[in-house]
């Protein structure tokens, strides 16, 4: 089992998601920000290797405005060498990598323009992983999307729009259960229609479920992943005390985490800790494994 955290390391003094205002856009600034982000990503990965944190979610902001119409610069070609070098480091050290686009990526939207923009964003994320020459176990995960007052229609719209996606996206795309609209049961229904792997989110399952026990649900989620997809990815967090339902905790609750590991013993998966203090909780968690 590989343990990791998403997007930003709060210890090393940089972020791999530096951006700038659209009004200030220029090719020169874009090149500077991408270079800074790639350098920080490498620094983050080096920290993770030293601490055996071998699951990492690369942030969507690695290339600012990558899917925006204003970006006509061929960053893929210009930074090809940099991406390949990072990819080699990832493969050499046995990292598991994922990405998670922002919530505006909705392929089951009622608006054609939103779907079009979502596909552009998914293409960008896949480009990042492809430029690093990572295999299909590096995934791009999204939520099913909105309900739009008709859950069945929204589920079917997701399936129909998924079928229209290009192969580049399909080979990397996975879905996760969320805490408001689509439970694991809904994701499993989608999986049976289009064979898409399911990331099991433990915290979201606590918020929205159909009375399935956690262990049996982890096992069912694992069965949706084929050999080429790598082992199951699991997201883990705790409810923030006093906050709205679904709010992630600042620090890991080690007692609860230990209980989850006990429940899921002998099941092979990689676990992403969606805790707000990032690597600090991950360093605590890895001592329990």
Buried (B, 14 or more C-beta within 10 A) or exposed (E): BBBBBBBBBEEBEBBBBBBBEEEEBEEEBBBEBBBBBBBBBBBBBEBBBEBEBBBBBBBBBBBBBBBBEEBEBEBBEBBEEBBEBBBEBBBEEEBBBBBBBEEEBBBBBBEEEBBEBBBBBBBBBBBBBBBBBBEBBBBBBBBBBBBBEEBEEBBBBBBEBBEEBEEBBBBBBBBBBBBEBBBBBBBBBBBEBBEBBBBBBBBBBBBBBEEBEBBEBBBBBBEBBEEEBBBBBBBBBBBBEEEEEBBBBBEBBEEBBEEBBEEBEEBEBBBBBBBBBBBBBBBBBBEEE
